[in-house]
Amino acid sequence: MNNEGNINLGERLARIISFVFHPLFMPLYGLAILLSAPTFLSYLPPAVKRILFTILLLNNVLIPLLLLPFLRIRNLISSFYLDDRSERIIPMLTASILYFTTSFIVLRYQIPFFLKSFIFATAVLSIVVSMINFWWKISIHAVGAGALTATVLLLWVKMYTPLPLLIVVVILLSGVIMAARLRLDTHNPLQVWVGYFTGLTVLTLFILLI
């Protein structure tokens, strides 16, 4: 009985972690880090920060979430968890289109280039992951964790702002997220690690090279 209770508790915790750090939310967390870290980005006017958060929230969180019930009604997905690789194709391609839409909207604003490149890099990463998903099931949660790690590393490198504590926190958090996905048995270790390093590598290379 105790073992069964421990298993249920472990699964519940894993589901809570998976929800809180859902891939849709990760760019918002990344933007929050960029705008609150001790760099010149933190001095942007509050109104500008609100606009950026609102655009990202509407385009890349609320619209994709509202799309899921429609897909479920049309029997294009069997559950909101999207555990089946083939059922992820339409939501992921839609998310990619919305990320590029967000990128082009943000390009019109007079904000630091680093913020524009971050949002555009997220759109590129979304396309890369969508293409991988056509042939192989990759952990999107781990992709988000890798991208979040890359965000902090890039702040350190591009903004010359040492953030050792934040790096440690983000890496540990990434481990927790990846462990949660393995605990739920939604991915194998290879899918999780490939996801993490895909997010880390694509975001880092794109921003460093543009």
PyMOL commands that place a pseudoatom at each C-alpha (Angstrom):
pseudoatom trace, name=CA, resn=MET, resi=1, chain=A, elem=C, hetatm=0, pos=[0.000, 0.000, 0.000]
pseudoatom trace, name=CA, resn=ASN, resi=2, chain=A, elem=C, hetatm=0, pos=[2.830, 2.399, 0.876]
pseudoatom trace, name=CA, resn=ASN, resi=3, chain=A, elem=C, hetatm=0, pos=[4.616, 1.597, -2.370]
pseudoatom trace, name=CA, resn=GLU, resi=4, chain=A, elem=C, hetatm=0, pos=[1.447, 2.275, -4.348]
pseudoatom trace, name=CA, resn=GLY, resi=5, chain=A, elem=C, hetatm=0, pos=[1.006, 5.569, -2.502]
pseudoatom trace, name=CA, resn=ASN, resi=6, chain=A, elem=C, hetatm=0, pos=[4.597, 6.550, -3.230]
pseudoatom trace, name=CA, resn=ILE, resi=7, chain=A, elem=C, hetatm=0, pos=[4.151, 5.700, -6.909]
pseudoatom trace, name=CA, resn=ASN, resi=8, chain=A, elem=C, hetatm=0, pos=[0.977, 7.794, -7.142]
pseudoatom trace, name=CA, resn=LEU, resi=9, chain=A, elem=C, hetatm=0, pos=[2.634, 10.692, -5.327]
pseudoatom trace, name=CA, resn=GLY, resi=10, chain=A, elem=C, hetatm=0, pos=[5.648, 10.489, -7.631]
pseudoatom trace, name=CA, resn=GLU, resi=11, chain=A, elem=C, hetatm=0, pos=[3.438, 10.548, -10.711]
pseudoatom trace, name=CA, resn=ARG, resi=12, chain=A, elem=C, hetatm=0, pos=[1.401, 13.455, -9.376]
pseudoatom trace, name=CA, resn=LEU, resi=13, chain=A, elem=C, hetatm=0, pos=[4.562, 15.459, -8.705]
pseudoatom trace, name=CA, resn=ALA, resi=14, chain=A, elem=C, hetatm=0, pos=[5.864, 14.605, -12.172]
pseudoatom trace, name=CA, resn=ARG, resi=15, chain=A, elem=C, hetatm=0, pos=[2.609, 15.797, -13.745]
pseudoatom trace, name=CA, resn=ILE, resi=16, chain=A, elem=C, hetatm=0, pos=[2.672, 19.039, -11.748]
pseudoatom trace, name=CA, resn=ILE, resi=17, chain=A, elem=C, hetatm=0, pos=[6.276, 19.686, -12.814]
pseudoatom trace, name=CA, resn=SER, resi=18, chain=A, elem=C, hetatm=0, pos=[5.391, 18.862, -16.428]
pseudoatom trace, name=CA, resn=PHE, resi=19, chain=A, elem=C, hetatm=0, pos=[2.488, 21.315, -16.316]
pseudoatom trace, name=CA, resn=VAL, resi=20, chain=A, elem=C, hetatm=0, pos=[4.344, 24.184, -14.621]
pseudoatom trace, name=CA, resn=PHE, resi=21, chain=A, elem=C, hetatm=0, pos=[7.235, 23.815, -17.061]
pseudoatom trace, name=CA, resn=HIS, resi=22, chain=A, elem=C, hetatm=0, pos=[5.132, 23.050, -20.105]
pseudoatom trace, name=CA, resn=PRO, resi=23, chain=A, elem=C, hetatm=0, pos=[6.945, 23.949, -23.363]
pseudoatom trace, name=CA, resn=LEU, resi=24, chain=A, elem=C, hetatm=0, pos=[4.383, 26.664, -24.089]
pseudoatom trace, name=CA, resn=PHE, resi=25, chain=A, elem=C, hetatm=0, pos=[5.383, 28.502, -20.918]
pseudoatom trace, name=CA, resn=MET, resi=26, chain=A, elem=C, hetatm=0, pos=[9.166, 28.232, -21.290]
pseudoatom trace, name=CA, resn=PRO, resi=27, chain=A, elem=C, hetatm=0, pos=[9.668, 31.246, -23.611]
pseudoatom trace, name=CA, resn=LEU, resi=28, chain=A, elem=C, hetatm=0, pos=[7.753, 33.354, -21.068]
pseudoatom trace, name=CA, resn=TYR, resi=29, chain=A, elem=C, hetatm=0, pos=[10.145, 32.192, -18.362]
pseudoatom trace, name=CA, resn=GLY, resi=30, chain=A, elem=C, hetatm=0, pos=[13.069, 32.936, -20.667]
pseudoatom trace, name=CA, resn=LEU, resi=31, chain=A, elem=C, hetatm=0, pos=[11.755, 36.432, -21.354]
pseudoatom trace, name=CA, resn=ALA, resi=32, chain=A, elem=C, hetatm=0, pos=[11.265, 36.990, -17.617]
pseudoatom trace, name=CA, resn=ILE, resi=33, chain=A, elem=C, hetatm=0, pos=[14.907, 36.057, -17.006]
pseudoatom trace, name=CA, resn=LEU, resi=34, chain=A, elem=C, hetatm=0, pos=[16.117, 38.363, -19.782]
pseudoatom trace, name=CA, resn=LEU, resi=35, chain=A, elem=C, hetatm=0, pos=[14.136, 41.322, -18.481]
pseudoatom trace, name=CA, resn=SER, resi=36, chain=A, elem=C, hetatm=0, pos=[14.973, 40.842, -14.809]
pseudoatom trace, name=CA, resn=ALA, resi=37, chain=A, elem=C, hetatm=0, pos=[18.659, 39.841, -14.930]
pseudoatom trace, name=CA, resn=PRO, resi=38, chain=A, elem=C, hetatm=0, pos=[21.131, 42.613, -13.955]
pseudoatom trace, name=CA, resn=THR, resi=39, chain=A, elem=C, hetatm=0, pos=[21.771, 43.893, -17.490]
pseudoatom trace, name=CA, resn=PHE, resi=40, chain=A, elem=C, hetatm=0, pos=[20.619, 46.970, -19.393]
pseudoatom trace, name=CA, resn=LEU, resi=41, chain=A, elem=C, hetatm=0, pos=[17.572, 44.960, -20.532]
pseudoatom trace, name=CA, resn=SER, resi=42, chain=A, elem=C, hetatm=0, pos=[16.124, 45.251, -17.033]
pseudoatom trace, name=CA, resn=TYR, resi=43, chain=A, elem=C, hetatm=0, pos=[15.947, 49.041, -17.507]
pseudoatom trace, name=CA, resn=LEU, resi=44, chain=A, elem=C, hetatm=0, pos=[13.470, 48.843, -20.358]
pseudoatom trace, name=CA, resn=PRO, resi=45, chain=A, elem=C, hetatm=0, pos=[10.282, 50.826, -19.634]
pseudoatom trace, name=CA, resn=PRO, resi=46, chain=A, elem=C, hetatm=0, pos=[7.623, 48.761, -17.809]
pseudoatom trace, name=CA, resn=ALA, resi=47, chain=A, elem=C, hetatm=0, pos=[5.185, 49.464, -20.647]
pseudoatom trace, name=CA, resn=VAL, resi=48, chain=A, elem=C, hetatm=0, pos=[7.545, 47.827, -23.154]
pseudoatom trace, name=CA, resn=LYS, resi=49, chain=A, elem=C, hetatm=0, pos=[7.962, 44.782, -20.907]
pseudoatom trace, name=CA, resn=ARG, resi=50, chain=A, elem=C, hetatm=0, pos=[4.181, 44.459, -20.587]
pseudoatom trace, name=CA, resn=ILE, resi=51, chain=A, elem=C, hetatm=0, pos=[3.737, 44.646, -24.360]
pseudoatom trace, name=CA, resn=LEU, resi=52, chain=A, elem=C, hetatm=0, pos=[6.325, 41.917, -24.949]
pseudoatom trace, name=CA, resn=PHE, resi=53, chain=A, elem=C, hetatm=0, pos=[4.774, 39.642, -22.338]
pseudoatom trace, name=CA, resn=THR, resi=54, chain=A, elem=C, hetatm=0, pos=[1.280, 40.266, -23.713]
pseudoatom trace, name=CA, resn=ILE, resi=55, chain=A, elem=C, hetatm=0, pos=[2.284, 39.463, -27.294]
pseudoatom trace, name=CA, resn=LEU, resi=56, chain=A, elem=C, hetatm=0, pos=[4.031, 36.277, -26.224]
pseudoatom trace, name=CA, resn=LEU, resi=57, chain=A, elem=C, hetatm=0, pos=[1.188, 35.259, -23.902]
pseudoatom trace, name=CA, resn=LEU, resi=58, chain=A, elem=C, hetatm=0, pos=[-1.544, 35.757, -26.506]
pseudoatom trace, name=CA, resn=ASN, resi=59, chain=A, elem=C, hetatm=0, pos=[0.243, 34.391, -29.572]
pseudoatom trace, name=CA, resn=ASN, resi=60, chain=A, elem=C, hetatm=0, pos=[2.266, 31.584, -28.085]
pseudoatom trace, name=CA, resn=VAL, resi=61, chain=A, elem=C, hetatm=0, pos=[0.328, 30.404, -25.048]
pseudoatom trace, name=CA, resn=LEU, resi=62, chain=A, elem=C, hetatm=0, pos=[-3.382, 31.226, -25.238]
pseudoatom trace, name=CA, resn=ILE, resi=63, chain=A, elem=C, hetatm=0, pos=[-3.975, 30.612, -28.960]
pseudoatom trace, name=CA, resn=PRO, resi=64, chain=A, elem=C, hetatm=0, pos=[-2.213, 27.195, -28.962]
pseudoatom trace, name=CA, resn=LEU, resi=65, chain=A, elem=C, hetatm=0, pos=[-4.104, 26.207, -25.793]
pseudoatom trace, name=CA, resn=LEU, resi=66, chain=A, elem=C, hetatm=0, pos=[-7.440, 27.256, -27.310]
pseudoatom trace, name=CA, resn=LEU, resi=67, chain=A, elem=C, hetatm=0, pos=[-6.627, 25.212, -30.413]
pseudoatom trace, name=CA, resn=LEU, resi=68, chain=A, elem=C, hetatm=0, pos=[-6.386, 21.947, -28.459]
pseudoatom trace, name=CA, resn=PRO, resi=69, chain=A, elem=C, hetatm=0, pos=[-10.135, 21.550, -27.664]
pseudoatom trace, name=CA, resn=PHE, resi=70, chain=A, elem=C, hetatm=0, pos=[-10.916, 22.123, -31.358]
pseudoatom trace, name=CA, resn=LEU, resi=71, chain=A, elem=C, hetatm=0, pos=[-8.428, 19.411, -32.368]
pseudoatom trace, name=CA, resn=ARG, resi=72, chain=A, elem=C, hetatm=0, pos=[-9.897, 17.093, -29.740]
pseudoatom trace, name=CA, resn=ILE, resi=73, chain=A, elem=C, hetatm=0, pos=[-13.462, 17.635, -30.995]
pseudoatom trace, name=CA, resn=ARG, resi=74, chain=A, elem=C, hetatm=0, pos=[-12.289, 16.910, -34.545]
pseudoatom trace, name=CA, resn=ASN, resi=75, chain=A, elem=C, hetatm=0, pos=[-10.590, 13.721, -33.292]
pseudoatom trace, name=CA, resn=LEU, resi=76, chain=A, elem=C, hetatm=0, pos=[-7.224, 14.936, -34.539]
pseudoatom trace, name=CA, resn=ILE, resi=77, chain=A, elem=C, hetatm=0, pos=[-5.777, 14.296, -31.084]
pseudoatom trace, name=CA, resn=SER, resi=78, chain=A, elem=C, hetatm=0, pos=[-6.802, 11.658, -28.543]
pseudoatom trace, name=CA, resn=SER, resi=79, chain=A, elem=C, hetatm=0, pos=[-5.759, 13.600, -25.427]
pseudoatom trace, name=CA, resn=PHE, resi=80, chain=A, elem=C, hetatm=0, pos=[-4.476, 17.003, -24.378]
pseudoatom trace, name=CA, resn=TYR, resi=81, chain=A, elem=C, hetatm=0, pos=[-1.166, 15.447, -23.300]
pseudoatom trace, name=CA, resn=LEU, resi=82, chain=A, elem=C, hetatm=0, pos=[-0.147, 14.830, -26.947]
pseudoatom trace, name=CA, resn=ASP, resi=83, chain=A, elem=C, hetatm=0, pos=[1.846, 11.753, -25.976]
pseudoatom trace, name=CA, resn=ASP, resi=84, chain=A, elem=C, hetatm=0, pos=[1.512, 10.272, -29.467]
pseudoatom trace, name=CA, resn=ARG, resi=85, chain=A, elem=C, hetatm=0, pos=[4.155, 11.607, -31.866]
pseudoatom trace, name=CA, resn=SER, resi=86, chain=A, elem=C, hetatm=0, pos=[1.824, 11.808, -34.879]
pseudoatom trace, name=CA, resn=GLU, resi=87, chain=A, elem=C, hetatm=0, pos=[-0.723, 13.839, -32.903]
pseudoatom trace, name=CA, resn=ARG, resi=88, chain=A, elem=C, hetatm=0, pos=[1.895, 16.488, -32.178]
pseudoatom trace, name=CA, resn=ILE, resi=89, chain=A, elem=C, hetatm=0, pos=[2.418, 17.439, -35.827]
pseudoatom trace, name=CA, resn=ILE, resi=90, chain=A, elem=C, hetatm=0, pos=[-0.462, 19.908, -36.267]
pseudoatom trace, name=CA, resn=PRO, resi=91, chain=A, elem=C, hetatm=0, pos=[-0.085, 21.616, -32.844]
pseudoatom trace, name=CA, resn=MET, resi=92, chain=A, elem=C, hetatm=0, pos=[3.680, 21.949, -33.288]
pseudoatom trace, name=CA, resn=LEU, resi=93, chain=A, elem=C, hetatm=0, pos=[3.478, 23.349, -36.818]
pseudoatom trace, name=CA, resn=THR, resi=94, chain=A, elem=C, hetatm=0, pos=[0.801, 25.781, -35.650]
pseudoatom trace, name=CA, resn=ALA, resi=95, chain=A, elem=C, hetatm=0, pos=[3.030, 26.831, -32.751]
pseudoatom trace, name=CA, resn=SER, resi=96, chain=A, elem=C, hetatm=0, pos=[5.911, 27.382, -35.186]
pseudoatom trace, name=CA, resn=ILE, resi=97, chain=A, elem=C, hetatm=0, pos=[3.789, 29.627, -37.398]
pseudoatom trace, name=CA, resn=LEU, resi=98, chain=A, elem=C, hetatm=0, pos=[2.660, 31.594, -34.354]
pseudoatom trace, name=CA, resn=TYR, resi=99, chain=A, elem=C, hetatm=0, pos=[6.261, 32.020, -33.167]
pseudoatom trace, name=CA, resn=PHE, resi=100, chain=A, elem=C, hetatm=0, pos=[7.260, 33.464, -36.528]
pseudoatom trace, name=CA, resn=THR, resi=101, chain=A, elem=C, hetatm=0, pos=[4.200, 35.723, -36.403]
pseudoatom trace, name=CA, resn=THR, resi=102, chain=A, elem=C, hetatm=0, pos=[5.354, 36.933, -32.988]
pseudoatom trace, name=CA, resn=SER, resi=103, chain=A, elem=C, hetatm=0, pos=[8.863, 37.486, -34.352]
pseudoatom trace, name=CA, resn=PHE, resi=104, chain=A, elem=C, hetatm=0, pos=[7.634, 39.709, -37.173]
pseudoatom trace, name=CA, resn=ILE, resi=105, chain=A, elem=C, hetatm=0, pos=[5.383, 41.660, -34.800]
pseudoatom trace, name=CA, resn=VAL, resi=106, chain=A, elem=C, hetatm=0, pos=[8.285, 42.246, -32.398]
pseudoatom trace, name=CA, resn=LEU, resi=107, chain=A, elem=C, hetatm=0, pos=[10.565, 43.376, -35.250]
pseudoatom trace, name=CA, resn=ARG, resi=108, chain=A, elem=C, hetatm=0, pos=[8.427, 46.506, -35.558]
pseudoatom trace, name=CA, resn=TYR, resi=109, chain=A, elem=C, hetatm=0, pos=[9.220, 47.622, -32.021]
pseudoatom trace, name=CA, resn=GLN, resi=110, chain=A, elem=C, hetatm=0, pos=[12.253, 49.656, -31.013]
pseudoatom trace, name=CA, resn=ILE, resi=111, chain=A, elem=C, hetatm=0, pos=[13.708, 47.158, -28.566]
pseudoatom trace, name=CA, resn=PRO, resi=112, chain=A, elem=C, hetatm=0, pos=[17.257, 45.791, -28.152]
pseudoatom trace, name=CA, resn=PHE, resi=113, chain=A, elem=C, hetatm=0, pos=[18.346, 43.415, -30.905]
pseudoatom trace, name=CA, resn=PHE, resi=114, chain=A, elem=C, hetatm=0, pos=[19.143, 40.706, -28.353]
pseudoatom trace, name=CA, resn=LEU, resi=115, chain=A, elem=C, hetatm=0, pos=[15.456, 40.437, -27.429]
pseudoatom trace, name=CA, resn=LYS, resi=116, chain=A, elem=C, hetatm=0, pos=[14.437, 40.248, -31.082]
pseudoatom trace, name=CA, resn=SER, resi=117, chain=A, elem=C, hetatm=0, pos=[17.025, 37.560, -31.757]
pseudoatom trace, name=CA, resn=PHE, resi=118, chain=A, elem=C, hetatm=0, pos=[15.840, 35.568, -28.718]
pseudoatom trace, name=CA, resn=ILE, resi=119, chain=A, elem=C, hetatm=0, pos=[12.248, 35.495, -29.963]
pseudoatom trace, name=CA, resn=PHE, resi=120, chain=A, elem=C, hetatm=0, pos=[13.306, 34.716, -33.536]
pseudoatom trace, name=CA, resn=ALA, resi=121, chain=A, elem=C, hetatm=0, pos=[15.636, 31.954, -32.281]
pseudoatom trace, name=CA, resn=THR, resi=122, chain=A, elem=C, hetatm=0, pos=[12.690, 30.441, -30.422]
pseudoatom trace, name=CA, resn=ALA, resi=123, chain=A, elem=C, hetatm=0, pos=[10.743, 30.384, -33.691]
pseudoatom trace, name=CA, resn=VAL, resi=124, chain=A, elem=C, hetatm=0, pos=[13.637, 28.669, -35.482]
pseudoatom trace, name=CA, resn=LEU, resi=125, chain=A, elem=C, hetatm=0, pos=[13.942, 26.141, -32.658]
pseudoatom trace, name=CA, resn=SER, resi=126, chain=A, elem=C, hetatm=0, pos=[10.230, 25.420, -32.931]
pseudoatom trace, name=CA, resn=ILE, resi=127, chain=A, elem=C, hetatm=0, pos=[10.616, 24.624, -36.642]
pseudoatom trace, name=CA, resn=VAL, resi=128, chain=A, elem=C, hetatm=0, pos=[13.648, 22.398, -36.008]
pseudoatom trace, name=CA, resn=VAL, resi=129, chain=A, elem=C, hetatm=0, pos=[11.787, 20.423, -33.341]
pseudoatom trace, name=CA, resn=SER, resi=130, chain=A, elem=C, hetatm=0, pos=[8.706, 20.138, -35.574]
pseudoatom trace, name=CA, resn=MET, resi=131, chain=A, elem=C, hetatm=0, pos=[10.844, 18.679, -38.358]
pseudoatom trace, name=CA, resn=ILE, resi=132, chain=A, elem=C, hetatm=0, pos=[12.465, 16.173, -35.985]
pseudoatom trace, name=CA, resn=ASN, resi=133, chain=A, elem=C, hetatm=0, pos=[9.008, 15.181, -34.738]
pseudoatom trace, name=CA, resn=PHE, resi=134, chain=A, elem=C, hetatm=0, pos=[7.992, 14.082, -38.247]
pseudoatom trace, name=CA, resn=TRP, resi=135, chain=A, elem=C, hetatm=0, pos=[10.358, 11.122, -37.927]
pseudoatom trace, name=CA, resn=TRP, resi=136, chain=A, elem=C, hetatm=0, pos=[11.146, 10.723, -34.248]
pseudoatom trace, name=CA, resn=LYS, resi=137, chain=A, elem=C, hetatm=0, pos=[9.569, 11.509, -30.892]
pseudoatom trace, name=CA, resn=ILE, resi=138, chain=A, elem=C, hetatm=0, pos=[11.666, 14.117, -29.107]
pseudoatom trace, name=CA, resn=SER, resi=139, chain=A, elem=C, hetatm=0, pos=[11.000, 15.448, -25.612]
pseudoatom trace, name=CA, resn=ILE, resi=140, chain=A, elem=C, hetatm=0, pos=[9.653, 18.974, -26.091]
pseudoatom trace, name=CA, resn=HIS, resi=141, chain=A, elem=C, hetatm=0, pos=[9.810, 19.587, -22.345]
pseudoatom trace, name=CA, resn=ALA, resi=142, chain=A, elem=C, hetatm=0, pos=[13.535, 18.831, -22.470]
pseudoatom trace, name=CA, resn=VAL, resi=143, chain=A, elem=C, hetatm=0, pos=[13.898, 21.118, -25.503]
pseudoatom trace, name=CA, resn=GLY, resi=144, chain=A, elem=C, hetatm=0, pos=[12.382, 23.927, -23.443]
pseudoatom trace, name=CA, resn=ALA, resi=145, chain=A, elem=C, hetatm=0, pos=[14.724, 23.165, -20.545]
pseudoatom trace, name=CA, resn=GLY, resi=146, chain=A, elem=C, hetatm=0, pos=[17.725, 23.263, -22.866]
pseudoatom trace, name=CA, resn=ALA, resi=147, chain=A, elem=C, hetatm=0, pos=[16.571, 26.555, -24.373]
pseudoatom trace, name=CA, resn=LEU, resi=148, chain=A, elem=C, hetatm=0, pos=[16.146, 28.044, -20.891]
pseudoatom trace, name=CA, resn=THR, resi=149, chain=A, elem=C, hetatm=0, pos=[19.695, 26.979, -20.023]
pseudoatom trace, name=CA, resn=ALA, resi=150, chain=A, elem=C, hetatm=0, pos=[20.925, 28.555, -23.264]
pseudoatom trace, name=CA, resn=THR, resi=151, chain=A, elem=C, hetatm=0, pos=[19.139, 31.804, -22.392]
pseudoatom trace, name=CA, resn=VAL, resi=152, chain=A, elem=C, hetatm=0, pos=[21.103, 32.175, -19.154]
pseudoatom trace, name=CA, resn=LEU, resi=153, chain=A, elem=C, hetatm=0, pos=[24.397, 31.166, -20.811]
pseudoatom trace, name=CA, resn=LEU, resi=154, chain=A, elem=C, hetatm=0, pos=[23.845, 33.715, -23.580]
pseudoatom trace, name=CA, resn=LEU, resi=155, chain=A, elem=C, hetatm=0, pos=[23.152, 36.442, -21.046]
pseudoatom trace, name=CA, resn=TRP, resi=156, chain=A, elem=C, hetatm=0, pos=[26.501, 35.616, -19.483]
pseudoatom trace, name=CA, resn=VAL, resi=157, chain=A, elem=C, hetatm=0, pos=[28.393, 35.552, -22.806]
pseudoatom trace, name=CA, resn=LYS, resi=158, chain=A, elem=C, hetatm=0, pos=[26.677, 38.319, -24.777]
pseudoatom trace, name=CA, resn=MET, resi=159, chain=A, elem=C, hetatm=0, pos=[25.988, 40.712, -21.913]
pseudoatom trace, name=CA, resn=TYR, resi=160, chain=A, elem=C, hetatm=0, pos=[29.204, 39.988, -19.976]
pseudoatom trace, name=CA, resn=THR, resi=161, chain=A, elem=C, hetatm=0, pos=[27.094, 39.339, -16.889]
pseudoatom trace, name=CA, resn=PRO, resi=162, chain=A, elem=C, hetatm=0, pos=[28.329, 36.454, -14.686]
pseudoatom trace, name=CA, resn=LEU, resi=163, chain=A, elem=C, hetatm=0, pos=[25.309, 34.531, -13.456]
pseudoatom trace, name=CA, resn=PRO, resi=164, chain=A, elem=C, hetatm=0, pos=[26.795, 31.421, -11.777]
pseudoatom trace, name=CA, resn=LEU, resi=165, chain=A, elem=C, hetatm=0, pos=[23.954, 30.921, -9.285]
pseudoatom trace, name=CA, resn=LEU, resi=166, chain=A, elem=C, hetatm=0, pos=[21.278, 31.251, -11.956]
pseudoatom trace, name=CA, resn=ILE, resi=167, chain=A, elem=C, hetatm=0, pos=[23.171, 28.813, -14.192]
pseudoatom trace, name=CA, resn=VAL, resi=168, chain=A, elem=C, hetatm=0, pos=[23.236, 26.245, -11.387]
pseudoatom trace, name=CA, resn=VAL, resi=169, chain=A, elem=C, hetatm=0, pos=[19.522, 26.758, -10.656]
pseudoatom trace, name=CA, resn=VAL, resi=170, chain=A, elem=C, hetatm=0, pos=[18.525, 26.395, -14.317]
pseudoatom trace, name=CA, resn=ILE, resi=171, chain=A, elem=C, hetatm=0, pos=[20.646, 23.264, -14.818]
pseudoatom trace, name=CA, resn=LEU, resi=172, chain=A, elem=C, hetatm=0, pos=[19.206, 21.651, -11.679]
pseudoatom trace, name=CA, resn=LEU, resi=173, chain=A, elem=C, hetatm=0, pos=[15.706, 22.652, -12.771]
pseudoatom trace, name=CA, resn=SER, resi=174, chain=A, elem=C, hetatm=0, pos=[16.351, 21.098, -16.179]
pseudoatom trace, name=CA, resn=GLY, resi=175, chain=A, elem=C, hetatm=0, pos=[17.313, 17.864, -14.448]
pseudoatom trace, name=CA, resn=VAL, resi=176, chain=A, elem=C, hetatm=0, pos=[14.062, 17.908, -12.479]
pseudoatom trace, name=CA, resn=ILE, resi=177, chain=A, elem=C, hetatm=0, pos=[12.013, 18.486, -15.648]
pseudoatom trace, name=CA, resn=MET, resi=178, chain=A, elem=C, hetatm=0, pos=[13.786, 15.692, -17.512]
pseudoatom trace, name=CA, resn=ALA, resi=179, chain=A, elem=C, hetatm=0, pos=[13.392, 13.320, -14.560]
pseudoatom trace, name=CA, resn=ALA, resi=180, chain=A, elem=C, hetatm=0, pos=[9.661, 14.111, -14.472]
pseudoatom trace, name=CA, resn=ARG, resi=181, chain=A, elem=C, hetatm=0, pos=[9.272, 13.143, -18.125]
pseudoatom trace, name=CA, resn=LEU, resi=182, chain=A, elem=C, hetatm=0, pos=[11.113, 9.885, -17.512]
pseudoatom trace, name=CA, resn=ARG, resi=183, chain=A, elem=C, hetatm=0, pos=[9.017, 9.243, -14.385]
pseudoatom trace, name=CA, resn=LEU, resi=184, chain=A, elem=C, hetatm=0, pos=[5.838, 9.523, -16.445]
pseudoatom trace, name=CA, resn=ASP, resi=185, chain=A, elem=C, hetatm=0, pos=[7.326, 7.111, -18.992]
pseudoatom trace, name=CA, resn=THR, resi=186, chain=A, elem=C, hetatm=0, pos=[6.439, 9.476, -21.847]
pseudoatom trace, name=CA, resn=HIS, resi=187, chain=A, elem=C, hetatm=0, pos=[10.005, 9.365, -23.201]
pseudoatom trace, name=CA, resn=ASN, resi=188, chain=A, elem=C, hetatm=0, pos=[13.109, 7.249, -23.030]
pseudoatom trace, name=CA, resn=PRO, resi=189, chain=A, elem=C, hetatm=0, pos=[16.451, 8.725, -21.859]
pseudoatom trace, name=CA, resn=LEU, resi=190, chain=A, elem=C, hetatm=0, pos=[17.717, 9.265, -25.420]
pseudoatom trace, name=CA, resn=GLN, resi=191, chain=A, elem=C, hetatm=0, pos=[14.650, 11.319, -26.392]
pseudoatom trace, name=CA, resn=VAL, resi=192, chain=A, elem=C, hetatm=0, pos=[15.075, 13.444, -23.282]
pseudoatom trace, name=CA, resn=TRP, resi=193, chain=A, elem=C, hetatm=0, pos=[18.812, 14.088, -23.711]
pseudoatom trace, name=CA, resn=VAL, resi=194, chain=A, elem=C, hetatm=0, pos=[18.497, 14.791, -27.437]
pseudoatom trace, name=CA, resn=GLY, resi=195, chain=A, elem=C, hetatm=0, pos=[15.699, 17.228, -26.625]
pseudoatom trace, name=CA, resn=TYR, resi=196, chain=A, elem=C, hetatm=0, pos=[17.791, 19.035, -24.027]
pseudoatom trace, name=CA, resn=PHE, resi=197, chain=A, elem=C, hetatm=0, pos=[20.848, 19.430, -26.226]
pseudoatom trace, name=CA, resn=THR, resi=198, chain=A, elem=C, hetatm=0, pos=[18.733, 20.398, -29.243]
pseudoatom trace, name=CA, resn=GLY, resi=199, chain=A, elem=C, hetatm=0, pos=[17.223, 23.296, -27.291]
pseudoatom trace, name=CA, resn=LEU, resi=200, chain=A, elem=C, hetatm=0, pos=[20.595, 24.275, -25.852]
pseudoatom trace, name=CA, resn=THR, resi=201, chain=A, elem=C, hetatm=0, pos=[22.503, 24.052, -29.148]
pseudoatom trace, name=CA, resn=VAL, resi=202, chain=A, elem=C, hetatm=0, pos=[20.015, 25.580, -31.593]
pseudoatom trace, name=CA, resn=LEU, resi=203, chain=A, elem=C, hetatm=0, pos=[19.237, 28.624, -29.446]
pseudoatom trace, name=CA, resn=THR, resi=204, chain=A, elem=C, hetatm=0, pos=[22.900, 29.218, -28.577]
pseudoatom trace, name=CA, resn=LEU, resi=205, chain=A, elem=C, hetatm=0, pos=[24.242, 28.876, -32.129]
pseudoatom trace, name=CA, resn=PHE, resi=206, chain=A, elem=C, hetatm=0, pos=[21.479, 30.954, -33.696]
pseudoatom trace, name=CA, resn=ILE, resi=207, chain=A, elem=C, hetatm=0, pos=[21.928, 33.906, -31.347]
pseudoatom trace, name=CA, resn=LEU, resi=208, chain=A, elem=C, hetatm=0, pos=[25.736, 33.751, -31.419]
pseudoatom trace, name=CA, resn=LEU, resi=209, chain=A, elem=C, hetatm=0, pos=[25.880, 33.605, -35.216]
pseudoatom trace, name=CA, resn=ILE, resi=210, chain=A, elem=C, hetatm=0, pos=[23.448, 36.386, -36.119]
for i in range(1, 210): cmd.bond("trace and resi %d" % i, "trace and resi %d" % (i + 1))
show_as sticks, trace
zoom trace
